[in-house]
Amino acid sequence: MTPFSAGRRHLDLGVVSGLAVLAVLVILSLTTDVQLIAVFAAGTIVASLLTTPRRTTDVAIAALLAAVGAGVWHGSLGTLDWAVRVLLCALLSLVGIQGAALRERREGRLERMTVIAETAQRAVLRAMPTAIGSVGLAARYVSATAEALVGGDLYEVAATPFGVRVIVGDVRGKGLEAVQTAAAVLGAFRAAAFTAPDIAVLARTIDETLARMIGDEEFVTAIVGEFHGDRVTLANCGHHPPLLVVGAEVETADTGEPALPLGLGAEPMLTEHPWPVGARVLFYTDGLVEARDGHGEFFPLDEYAAELGEGSVEEALDRLVERLLAWGGHRMSDDLALVLAESEQR
């Protein structure tokens, strides 16, 4: 560290831009006979779009000083025309300062709401255990870009008398309402997972609970799985089928005819699949297959799916997330939930 690094300050883009605009206008005023005194406030307006009210005020003061000085080099100091132009510059600068204050308050409210929504979402999504019995588990939640609202992606796992049960889903919509809907789904899953005789009944129970709580146009796509011995049973409610990884071979699980999402009268059929030791299943939401690169190309999941069988489940998910973020330039338009389960030695 150099001796002066601790005292350095980053240049404020708003101040720099505002003063640059002001400088150009002052030069034009000096080199021409055009009276630009009132227009000097443009520097303040530009600054108000990019920086704080206090720093916008600094630019406004510079604009007013330049307006007063313009009366000297134009020989109009003290005239009525000069006074009116200076007054206009002052009024426009005040508008800029007020605009900066309003923008700062609006951005502050948006930031607080985003924090509240994200906190609520994190409270809904409990930490995934690393293993339940002979099922190894890992989960990842990737938030979307700052421009996107908080979504309603969800996941949960439960050790029941019938086997280890898991749900992964995606609520239609975003924001706090989506988080509330996700909480309702997870609450219904946690309540019914220990008593429903099979996961089709479990899905219907969640559907009935959700239908009483949401509007006609709202729904949740979800996949429910049950691990028992060397078999995995799936019930798909309008969601992406999971990937089955056995050694170096990867296939999309055939979950039968698509069923309606939760909240719309879901009646999923059950499909059963082999679950040998070492096999893995990846459950995921839209954020994985709908991510695009700068050219609009979708993330090529098929190219990287075989890597899901390499390393631990934690390492495999981290690697997949890194691939995804690199593909999209570290920008995502939708949240992402991933759950990777592995059949471990019994």
Sequence and secondary structure as in RCSB ss.txt:
>XXXX:A:sequence
MTPFSAGRRHLDLGVVSGLAVLAVLVILSLTTDVQLIAVFAAGTIVASLLTTPRRTTDVAIAALLAAVGAGVWHG
SLGTLDWAVRVLLCALLSLVGIQGAALRERREGRLERMTVIAETAQRAVLRAMPTAIGSVGLAARYVSATAEALV
GGDLYEVAATPFGVRVIVGDVRGKGLEAVQTAAAVLGAFRAAAFTAPDIAVLARTIDETLARMIGDEEFVTAIVG
EFHGDRVTLANCGHHPPLLVVGAEVETADTGEPALPLGLGAEPMLTEHPWPVGARVLFYTDGLVEARDGHGEFFP
LDEYAAELGEGSVEEALDRLVERLLAWGGHRMSDDLALVLAESEQR
>XXXX:A:secstr
  TTGGG     HHHHHHHHHHHHHHHHHHHSS   TGGGGHHHHHHHTTS HHHHHHHHHHHHHHHHHHHHHTT
 TTSHHHHHHHHHHHHHHHHHHHHHHHHHHHHHHHHHHHHHHHHHHHHHS    SEETTEEEEEEEE   TTS  
EEEEEEEEEETTEEEEEEEEEEEEHHHHHHHHHHHHHHHHHHTTT SSHHHHHHHHHHHHHTTS TT  EEEEEE
EEETTEEEEEEEBS   EEEETTEEEE    S    BTS     EEEEE  TT EEEEE HHHHS B TTS B  
HHHHGGGGGSS HHHHHHHHHHHHHHHTTT  SS EEEEEEEE   
